[in-house]
Amino acid sequence: MPPDTLSQNRVCVKTALPTLLVCMGALLVACDDPANVGGDLLGAAGGDPFNAVEPLSSLRAAELKQPATSPPRVLTGMVQDPVLGQYEVQGYFDITAVTSEDFRAGTVEAVELRLRRTYVYGDSTSELRAVLRDIGEDWDLDDIPTGTSFATGPIITEFTFLATDTLVIVPLPDSWVSEHDSMLRDPDVGNLFHGFRIDPVEGNAVVGFGPTGSTLFATTGADSLFYPVGKAYPFVERSASADIPGNRFLMQAGIGPNPEFSLSVPGDIYTSDEPLSINRATFTLWADTLTFRQNTPVHFERPLLRTLDLYSRFPGDSVYALAAQSTMDDQGRFVFESRALAHIIQESITENLVFEIRMPDSRNLSTLLPSDQAGYYYYHNSLNPMLFYDADAGDRAPAGFITLTPIY
């Protein structure tokens, strides 16, 4: 749901309550004249708008979950990031069932895994070694918490490839082919077979395969089939680094956490005999991209999170609603602003409001330009990071800016 179309029963404006807008002190100079905003919205019924600046709470960790709508890109590998530490990623993925009469009537003679590389995090010149295993149990993507793993069988085969290879072909041994012959030819193969896990052994990069162009290819004497990747999930382990500067909060795809913060409006921001209306509300979080730029070796790829969603939770609710979306500007700021955000603060001005920053959901990508949607669509199957300045980072601390207008 777009930020400005939040359900009306949750965001009705209560003009008897005060209003608050939140943004960093540095943003005050850049914002439009709030008098224009107040005049446009309230006309002769409103007084002169004024601004209020309030700090947001320190950023705290909220759990990252793998949404069921994540695209099936297989993420695997190991990498030593000079800023963030050591990562090891096991890539779980399953196949989509396909069949034909000719294929079912034959005997499977050969099977190979064809992996189309579409993502690199780490040393792009690295050689990687990995092993392939069967997944031994059924699994799904219904809000999988990070750190979830599934049972696997013994090693099927081992293979090596370069991080620059666009297509990696892994022939499966004859013993595996004969053992899975009847299963692969069964129309119910999607339920009978639970997929593979790729485990990294050596290398200094994490790569992503697919989702398009990555298949399990099987052939009989009379026919052949391509089984597309149906779902994928990365199991990520990170050994934290001591090189992250202080006053920073790390948000990272694939492992989390998501940053969460609160806004508490002081009681003296309004008086009972002068009701206020919130005309505009903005949250600003500053990103530390300099640390990444100064600590990136030659040939080291580290894609960053650049577009993010802001979610809000009403007091007493457990469900979050999309409030705004922001793309990092050329100053390194994520500026979240929308009418929905102003309405949320207006409705619950006296409450301790909770907000969470998340990666864009595929259902919200319609707010982005078509040329930008593809990259954000794969955020959840990546290791893209972002460092945020935290509450004790001075003029780069998260803060909010509000424009309020007295109601006569």
C-alpha positions in Angstrom: 0.0 0.0 0.0 1.5 3.4 -0.9 2.5 5.7 2.0 -0.2 8.2 1.3 -3.1 5.7 1.1 -2.9 4.3 4.6 -6.3 3.0 5.6 -8.5 5.9 6.6 -9.8 4.2 9.8 -6.2 4.3 11.2 -5.1 7.7 10.1 -8.0 10.1 10.6 -6.8 13.5 11.6 -7.9 14.7 15.1 -7.6 18.5 14.9 -8.1 18.7 18.7 -4.7 17.0 19.2 -1.3 18.6 18.7 1.0 18.0 15.8 4.7 17.3 15.5 7.2 17.1 12.8 10.5 15.4 13.1 13.8 16.0 11.2 17.4 16.7 12.0 18.4 20.2 12.8 20.4 20.4 9.6 17.2 19.7 7.6 15.5 22.8 8.9 17.4 25.0 6.5 16.6 22.8 3.6 12.8 22.4 4.3 10.3 24.6 2.4 8.7 27.5 4.3 6.2 25.9 6.6 3.9 28.9 6.4 3.1 27.8 2.8 2.1 24.3 4.0 -0.1 25.6 6.8 -1.8 28.1 4.5 -2.5 25.5 1.9 -4.0 23.0 4.3 -6.0 25.1 6.7 -6.6 28.4 4.9 -8.3 31.1 7.1 -9.1 28.6 9.8 -5.5 28.3 10.8 -2.9 30.5 12.5 0.7 30.9 11.6 2.5 27.6 11.3 5.6 27.0 13.4 8.3 24.3 13.5 9.3 21.8 16.2 12.4 19.6 16.2 12.5 16.5 18.3 15.2 13.8 18.6 14.4 10.2 17.9 15.4 7.5 20.4 18.6 5.4 19.9 18.3 2.9 17.2 17.6 -0.6 18.5 17.5 -4.0 16.8 14.3 -5.5 15.4 14.3 -9.0 14.0 14.6 -9.4 10.2 12.4 -12.1 8.7 12.5 -13.6 5.2 9.3 -12.7 3.5 7.5 -15.3 1.5 7.5 -12.9 -1.5 11.3 -12.9 -1.8 12.5 -13.8 -5.3 14.3 -17.1 -5.5 17.9 -15.9 -5.9 20.4 -18.4 -4.4 23.0 -16.7 -2.2 26.1 -18.6 -1.1 29.8 -18.1 -0.3 32.2 -16.7 2.3 33.8 -13.3 2.5 36.0 -11.2 4.8 34.7 -7.7 4.7 37.3 -5.2 6.0 34.7 -3.2 7.8 32.0 -5.6 8.8 33.8 -8.9 9.5 33.6 -12.5 8.3 30.5 -13.9 6.6 29.6 -17.5 5.6 26.4 -18.1 3.7 24.7 -21.4 2.9 22.2 -21.3 0.1 19.0 -23.3 0.4 16.8 -23.6 -2.7 14.1 -25.9 -4.2 12.9 -26.6 -7.7 9.6 -26.1 -9.4 7.9 -29.2 -10.7 7.6 -29.6 -14.5 6.9 -32.8 -16.5 6.0 -34.2 -19.9 4.7 -37.6 -21.1 7.9 -38.4 -23.0 10.1 -37.5 -20.0 8.0 -39.7 -17.6 8.2 -42.6 -20.1 12.0 -42.7 -20.2 14.9 -43.1 -17.8 16.9 -40.1 -16.6 20.4 -40.4 -18.0 22.0 -37.1 -16.9 21.4 -34.2 -14.5 23.2 -30.9 -14.1 22.7 -27.8 -12.1 22.9 -24.6 -14.1 23.5 -21.5 -12.0 23.3 -18.0 -13.6 25.3 -15.5 -11.5 23.6 -12.2 -10.9 25.2 -10.8 -7.7 28.7 -10.5 -6.1 29.6 -9.2 -2.6 33.3 -9.3 -2.0 36.4 -9.9 -4.1 35.2 -10.1 -7.7 38.4 -11.8 -8.8 38.1 -14.6 -6.2 37.9 -18.3 -7.0 35.3 -20.1 -5.0 34.9 -23.8 -4.0 31.6 -25.2 -2.8 29.8 -28.5 -2.1 26.3 -29.5 -2.9 23.9 -31.4 -0.6 20.3 -32.6 -0.7 17.8 -30.9 1.8 16.3 -33.7 3.9 13.1 -32.0 5.1 10.2 -29.9 3.8 10.5 -26.2 4.4 8.8 -22.9 3.4 9.3 -19.2 3.5 6.6 -18.1 5.8 8.4 -15.4 7.8 11.6 -17.5 8.4 13.6 -15.9 11.2 17.3 -15.3 10.4 19.5 -18.2 11.6 17.0 -20.9 10.7 18.6 -24.1 9.2 17.3 -27.3 7.8 18.6 -30.9 7.8 20.7 -31.9 4.8 22.3 -35.2 3.5 25.9 -36.0 2.7 27.9 -34.2 0.0 26.7 -34.9 -3.5 29.5 -33.2 -5.3 32.1 -30.5 -5.1 32.7 -27.7 -7.6 34.8 -24.6 -8.2 34.1 -21.4 -10.1 35.2 -17.8 -10.4 33.2 -14.9 -9.0 33.2 -13.4 -12.5 31.6 -16.5 -14.1 28.2 -15.7 -15.4 27.1 -19.4 -15.8 28.2 -22.2 -13.4 27.4 -25.8 -14.6 27.5 -28.5 -12.0 27.1 -32.1 -13.3 25.6 -34.4 -10.8 27.2 -37.9 -10.3 25.6 -41.0 -11.9 24.9 -42.5 -8.5 22.7 -39.5 -7.6 21.0 -39.6 -11.0 20.0 -43.2 -10.7 18.9 -42.8 -7.1 16.6 -39.9 -8.0 15.4 -41.2 -11.4 11.9 -42.1 -10.5 11.4 -39.0 -8.3 12.5 -36.6 -11.0 10.0 -38.2 -13.4 7.1 -38.1 -10.9 4.6 -35.3 -11.6 4.7 -34.7 -7.8 8.4 -34.1 -7.8 7.9 -30.6 -6.2 6.6 -32.3 -3.0 8.8 -35.4 -3.1 12.1 -33.5 -3.6 13.1 -30.8 -1.1 15.9 -29.1 -3.0 19.6 -28.5 -2.5 22.0 -26.6 -0.2 25.2 -25.1 -1.4 27.9 -24.8 1.3 31.0 -22.6 0.7 34.4 -24.2 1.3 36.9 -21.6 0.1 36.9 -18.1 -1.5 36.4 -14.5 -0.6 33.1 -13.6 -2.1 29.4 -14.3 -1.7 27.5 -14.7 -5.0 23.9 -14.8 -6.0 22.5 -17.1 -8.6 19.3 -16.4 -10.5 16.4 -16.3 -10.1 16.1 -16.4 -13.9 18.4 -18.7 -15.8 19.2 -21.0 -12.8 17.7 -24.4 -13.3 18.1 -28.1 -12.7 18.5 -29.7 -16.2 17.6 -33.4 -16.6 17.6 -35.5 -19.8 16.3 -38.9 -20.9 16.8 -40.5 -24.2 13.6 -39.0 -25.6 13.2 -35.7 -23.8 14.7 -33.2 -21.4 13.4 -30.8 -18.8 14.4 -27.6 -17.1 13.3 -27.3 -13.4 13.4 -23.6 -12.4 14.4 -22.5 -8.9 11.2 -22.3 -7.0 12.3 -20.7 -3.7 15.5 -19.8 -2.0 16.7 -18.9 1.5 20.2 -17.8 2.7 21.5 -19.0 6.1 24.0 -16.4 7.1 26.6 -16.5 9.9 28.6 -13.4 10.7 31.7 -12.9 12.9 31.4 -9.3 13.9 34.3 -6.8 13.2 35.7 -4.3 15.7 36.4 -1.9 12.9 32.8 -0.4 12.8 33.1 3.2 14.2 31.2 4.1 17.3 27.8 5.8 17.2 26.8 3.6 14.3 24.0 1.1 13.7 24.4 -1.7 11.1 21.4 -2.7 9.0 22.1 -5.6 6.6 20.0 -7.6 4.2 20.1 -11.3 4.6 21.0 -11.2 8.3 19.5 -8.0 9.9 18.7 -6.5 12.1 16.3 -3.8 11.1 16.6 -0.5 13.0 13.7 0.4 15.3 13.2 3.7 17.1 10.6 5.7 19.1 9.2 9.2 19.1 7.9 10.7 22.3 6.3 14.1 22.0 7.0 16.3 25.1 3.9 17.5 26.9 4.8 21.2 26.6 4.7 21.2 22.8 1.1 22.3 22.9 -1.4 23.8 25.3 -4.9 22.6 26.0 -6.4 26.0 25.1 -4.7 26.1 21.7 -5.3 22.9 19.7 -2.8 22.3 16.9 -2.8 20.5 13.6 0.2 18.6 12.2 0.7 19.7 8.6 4.0 18.1 7.9 6.2 15.4 9.5 9.7 14.3 8.4 12.1 11.8 9.8 15.8 12.0 8.8 18.4 9.3 9.3 22.0 9.9 8.2 24.0 7.2 6.6 27.8 6.7 7.0 29.1 5.9 3.5 32.5 7.4 4.1 33.6 4.4 6.3 32.7 2.0 3.4 34.5 4.2 0.8 37.7 4.4 2.9 37.8 0.6 3.6 37.1 -1.0 0.2 40.0 -2.8 -1.4 40.5 -2.9 -5.2 38.1 -5.4 -6.8 35.9 -5.6 -3.7 32.2 -5.2 -4.4 29.9 -4.1 -1.6 26.5 -3.0 -2.9 24.6 -0.8 -0.3 21.0 -0.4 0.8 19.8 2.8 -0.9 16.0 2.7 -0.8 14.2 1.8 2.4 10.6 1.8 3.9 9.5 3.3 7.1 6.8 1.4 9.1 4.9 2.5 12.1 3.1 0.7 14.9 0.2 2.3 16.7 0.3 2.0 20.5 -1.2 -1.3 21.6 -1.0 -2.8 18.1 1.4 -5.6 17.0 1.0 -4.9 13.2 3.1 -2.3 11.4 1.8 -0.2 8.6 3.8 1.4 5.8 4.2 5.1 6.5 6.8 6.4 4.0 9.6 5.4 1.6 13.0 7.1 1.0 16.0 6.8 -1.3 19.3 8.0 0.1 20.2 11.5 -1.3 23.6 12.8 -2.3 24.2 14.1 1.2 23.8 10.6 2.6 20.4 11.2 4.2 17.3 9.0 4.2 14.4 11.6 4.5 11.1 9.9 5.2 8.1 12.2 4.6 4.4 11.6 3.7 0.9 12.7 4.6 0.4 9.3 6.2 3.3 9.9 8.6 1.9 13.3 9.7 -1.5 11.7 10.2 0.0 8.9 12.3 1.7 11.4 14.6 -1.5 13.5 14.8 -3.6 10.6 15.8 -1.2 9.4 18.6 0.5 12.6 19.6 0.5 11.8 23.3 1.7 8.2 22.8 5.1 6.6 22.5 5.2 5.8 18.8 7.4 3.0 17.5 8.9 3.0 14.0 10.9 0.4 12.0 13.1 0.8 8.9 12.8 -2.1 6.5 13.9 -3.1 3.1 11.2 -2.5 0.4 8.6 -5.2 0.0 8.0 -6.3 -3.5 4.4 -5.2 -3.1 5.5 -1.6 -2.5 7.8 -1.3 -5.5 5.2 0.4 -7.6 6.3 3.6 -5.8 9.7 3.3 -7.5 10.7 4.1 -11.1 10.6 0.9 -13.2 14.4 1.2 -13.8 15.0 1.0 -10.1 12.6 -1.8 -9.1 14.8 -4.8 -10.2 17.7 -4.0 -7.8 15.4 -3.5 -4.8 13.4 -6.6 -5.6 16.4 -8.7 -4.7 17.4 -6.9 -1.4 16.3 -9.8 0.8 18.5 -12.3 -1.0 21.7 -10.2 -0.7 24.1 -8.9 1.9 23.7 -5.2 1.1 24.5 -3.2 4.3 24.0 0.4 5.6 25.6 2.1 8.5 23.4 4.7 10.3 24.6 7.4 12.7 22.9 6.8 16.0 21.3 9.1 18.7 24.6 10.2 20.2 26.2 11.2 16.9 25.6 15.0 17.3 24.1 16.9 14.4 23.9 13.6 12.4 21.7 11.8 15.0 18.3 10.6 13.9 15.7 13.4 14.4 12.3 14.6 13.4 10.9 17.9 12.1 7.3 18.9 12.5 5.2 21.8 11.2 2.2 22.6 13.4 -0.6 25.2 12.9 -2.9 26.5 15.7 -6.6 25.8 15.0 -9.0 28.6 15.7 
